[in-house]
Amino acid sequence: MATSPQSVVVTGAAAGLGKALATEFLKRGWQVALVDIAADKLSATVDEITALGHPGKALAVEADITNEESASSIFSKSVAEFGQVDALVNCAGIMDKFQATGEQDVSLWNKVLDVNLNGAFLLSRLAVQEFLRTDGRVSRNTDTSGEVKTGGAIVNIASIAGFRGGAAGVAYTTSKWAVLGLTKSTAAAYARQGIRCNAVCPGGMATSIAEDFDYTSMGQLFSTVMKINEVSAGLSDVNRLSRLVAFLCGDDGQDINGAVIRVDRGWTAV
């Protein structure tokens, strides 16, 4: 059993759920690379979390996850600092304006798909390559037969919009359905190497994703979304969700692979 702390890359870590995720991992003694494109906000977040005195080690990495070179720098910096990366949480995401297909702004479509899907793919690709690296890498995974495998975990933060057609606009909805496909494909491809990939699908959450909404310019699907909201049981707690994600990344989650877990207080059960 390795004695060095495990390490994780968390994207979108400057605020909201990403910040809560990074804090939870640090509480558990993990080494955490906090990734965000907003440099000032990221720096302030790292300073704030570090001041709390958690046993883990924080590393701030300013990066654009939609750019291949910038995304690659996340892993090179994390490996240089921590020795290796054991887990990835794809949390970075942006919302659309609830536009339906016929009215969807093409530039916004491209931006949402770029951040929510392409960014998750680029980081997942790099994570798998890191997990499969053999030179100097310490395996964290031993199956029930005692066989040591590569190990490594990815958790994609998806959404209940990955199950419904009327929970968001066409761009966000498409991106989250696609993230579930990315999750399943990755899980199936690398299960025998001990690499796991799961998705967590929150319902309503009080995060920064809606901070920049201009509710006066919402698209055709907005009224449908508001109707669906009427049967919501309320907002989920980011700290509880963070504990679930940390569980999925840790040793006790090694038997969970390819799972899609709804965290919506029963919203999609209605």
C-alpha positions in Angstrom: 0.0 0.0 0.0 1.4 3.4 -1.0 2.2 5.7 1.8 2.1 9.0 -0.2 -1.2 10.9 -0.2 -3.5 10.5 -3.2 -3.9 13.4 -5.6 -6.8 14.7 -7.6 -7.4 17.3 -10.3 -10.7 19.3 -9.8 -11.8 21.6 -12.6 -14.0 24.6 -12.0 -12.6 24.8 -8.6 -12.7 28.6 -8.0 -16.3 28.6 -6.8 -19.5 26.7 -6.2 -19.4 22.9 -6.3 -15.8 22.8 -7.5 -14.7 24.8 -4.5 -16.7 22.5 -2.2 -15.1 19.4 -3.9 -11.6 20.7 -3.5 -12.2 21.5 0.2 -13.6 18.0 0.9 -10.6 16.3 -0.7 -8.2 18.6 1.3 -10.1 17.7 4.5 -9.4 14.0 3.7 -5.6 14.7 3.2 -5.6 14.5 -0.6 -3.3 16.6 -2.7 -5.5 18.8 -4.8 -4.9 20.6 -8.1 -7.6 23.3 -8.2 -8.1 24.3 -11.8 -10.0 27.3 -13.1 -9.7 29.8 -15.9 -10.5 32.8 -13.6 -7.0 33.5 -12.1 -8.0 36.0 -9.5 -10.9 34.1 -8.2 -8.8 30.9 -8.1 -6.0 32.5 -6.2 -8.4 33.9 -3.6 -10.1 30.5 -3.2 -6.8 28.7 -2.7 -5.7 31.3 -0.1 -9.1 30.9 1.7 -9.0 27.1 1.7 -5.3 26.9 2.7 -5.9 29.2 5.7 -8.4 26.6 7.1 -5.5 24.3 7.8 -6.7 21.1 6.2 -4.2 18.3 6.1 -4.1 18.1 2.3 -2.0 20.2 -0.1 -3.5 22.7 -2.6 -2.0 23.6 -6.0 -3.6 26.4 -8.0 -3.5 25.8 -11.8 -4.9 28.5 -14.1 -5.9 26.8 -17.3 -8.4 26.8 -20.2 -9.7 23.2 -20.3 -11.0 23.7 -23.9 -7.5 24.3 -25.2 -5.4 21.1 -25.7 -2.1 22.6 -24.7 -3.5 24.4 -21.7 -5.3 21.2 -20.6 -2.0 19.3 -20.9 -0.3 21.8 -18.6 -2.7 20.8 -15.8 -1.4 17.3 -15.7 2.3 18.2 -16.2 2.1 20.7 -13.3 0.2 18.3 -11.1 2.6 15.4 -11.7 5.6 17.7 -11.2 4.1 18.8 -7.8 2.5 15.6 -6.6 4.4 12.8 -8.4 1.2 11.5 -10.0 -2.5 12.1 -10.4 -4.9 9.4 -9.0 -8.2 11.0 -9.8 -10.0 13.6 -11.9 -13.2 15.4 -11.2 -14.6 17.2 -14.3 -16.7 19.8 -12.6 -16.2 22.9 -14.8 -19.3 23.8 -16.7 -21.4 26.6 -18.1 -25.2 27.1 -18.6 -27.0 28.0 -21.7 -30.0 30.5 -22.1 -32.7 27.8 -22.4 -32.9 28.2 -26.1 -34.6 25.6 -28.2 -33.1 24.1 -31.4 -34.6 26.6 -33.8 -33.5 29.6 -31.9 -30.2 28.4 -30.5 -27.4 30.9 -31.0 -24.6 29.0 -32.7 -21.7 30.8 -30.9 -23.3 29.9 -27.5 -23.9 26.3 -28.6 -20.2 26.0 -29.5 -19.1 27.5 -26.2 -21.3 25.3 -24.0 -20.3 22.1 -25.9 -16.7 23.2 -25.8 -16.6 23.7 -22.0 -19.1 21.0 -20.8 -18.1 18.2 -23.2 -14.8 18.9 -25.0 -13.2 20.0 -21.9 -14.3 16.9 -20.0 -13.0 14.8 -22.9 -9.6 16.4 -23.1 -9.1 16.1 -19.3 -10.4 12.5 -19.3 -8.0 11.6 -22.1 -5.1 13.0 -20.2 -6.2 11.3 -17.0 -6.3 7.9 -18.6 -2.9 8.4 -20.2 -1.6 9.4 -16.7 -3.3 6.4 -15.1 -1.7 4.0 -17.6 1.8 5.5 -17.2 4.2 2.9 -15.9 7.5 4.8 -15.3 7.6 5.6 -11.6 3.9 5.5 -11.0 2.5 3.9 -7.8 -0.5 1.7 -8.2 -3.4 2.5 -5.8 -5.6 -0.4 -6.9 -5.7 -4.0 -5.8 -8.7 -6.2 -6.7 -10.2 -9.0 -4.6 -7.9 -11.5 -6.2 -4.9 -9.6 -5.0 -3.9 -8.6 -8.5 -2.4 -5.1 -8.6 -3.8 -3.0 -11.4 -3.2 0.5 -12.8 -6.0 2.2 -10.9 -7.3 5.7 -11.2 -10.8 7.3 -11.0 -12.7 9.9 -13.0 -16.0 11.5 -11.8 -17.9 13.6 -14.3 -20.3 16.1 -12.9 -23.3 15.7 -15.3 -26.9 16.8 -14.6 -30.5 15.7 -14.5 -30.5 17.5 -17.9 -28.8 14.3 -19.1 -32.1 12.4 -18.6 -34.7 15.0 -19.6 -35.4 17.2 -22.7 -36.9 20.1 -20.8 -34.6 20.7 -17.9 -32.4 23.2 -19.8 -31.8 24.5 -23.3 -30.7 22.4 -26.2 -27.0 23.2 -25.8 -26.7 22.3 -22.1 -29.0 19.3 -22.5 -27.0 17.9 -25.4 -23.7 18.4 -23.5 -24.8 16.6 -20.5 -26.4 13.6 -22.4 -23.0 13.4 -24.2 -21.1 13.4 -20.9 -23.0 10.3 -19.9 -21.9 8.6 -23.1 -18.3 9.7 -22.4 -18.6 8.2 -18.9 -20.0 4.9 -20.0 -17.5 4.5 -22.9 -14.5 5.3 -20.6 -15.7 2.9 -17.9 -16.2 0.1 -20.4 -12.8 0.6 -22.1 -10.6 0.6 -19.1 -12.3 -1.5 -16.5 -9.7 -4.3 -16.8 -6.9 -1.9 -16.0 -8.7 -0.9 -12.8 -9.6 2.6 -14.1 -13.1 3.7 -13.1 -15.3 6.4 -14.5 -18.6 7.5 -13.0 -21.1 10.3 -13.4 -22.9 12.3 -10.7 -26.1 14.1 -11.9 -27.2 16.9 -9.6 -30.6 18.5 -9.8 -31.0 22.0 -8.5 -27.9 23.4 -6.6 -27.0 26.8 -5.3 -23.8 27.3 -7.3 -22.2 30.1 -9.4 -23.4 28.6 -12.7 -26.5 30.9 -12.7 -24.8 34.1 -11.5 -24.6 35.6 -14.9 -28.1 34.8 -16.0 -30.1 37.5 -17.7 -33.5 36.3 -17.0 -35.0 38.9 -19.4 -33.5 37.1 -22.4 -34.3 33.5 -21.8 -35.3 31.2 -24.7 -38.4 29.2 -25.5 -37.6 26.3 -23.1 -37.5 28.6 -20.1 -41.2 28.3 -19.3 -40.9 24.5 -19.6 -38.0 24.5 -17.1 -40.0 26.6 -14.7 -42.9 24.1 -14.9 -40.5 21.2 -14.1 -39.1 23.2 -11.2 -42.5 23.2 -9.5 -42.1 19.6 -8.6 -38.6 20.0 -7.3 -38.0 18.9 -3.7 -35.4 21.7 -3.3 -31.7 22.4 -3.8 -29.1 19.8 -3.0 -26.3 20.6 -0.6 -22.9 20.9 -2.3 -21.0 19.6 0.7 -23.0 16.3 0.8 -22.5 15.9 -2.9 -18.7 16.5 -2.4 -18.5 13.7 0.1 -20.2 11.3 -2.4 -17.7 12.3 -5.1 -14.7 11.8 -2.8 -16.1 8.4 -1.9 -16.3 7.5 -5.6 -12.6 8.5 -6.1 -11.4 6.7 -3.0 -10.5 3.2 -2.0 -14.0 2.3 -0.9 -15.4 3.2 -4.3 -13.3 0.7 -6.3 -16.2 -1.6 -7.2 -18.3 1.3 -8.7 -17.6 1.8 -12.3 -19.8 3.2 -15.1 -22.5 4.3 -12.7 -24.7 7.3 -13.3 -25.9 8.6 -9.9 -28.8 11.0 -9.6 -28.5 13.5 -6.7 -31.7 15.4 -7.1 -33.7 14.7 -3.9 -36.1 12.6 -5.9 -36.8 15.2 -8.6 -36.6 12.8 -11.5 -38.7 10.3 -9.7 -41.7 12.5 -10.1 
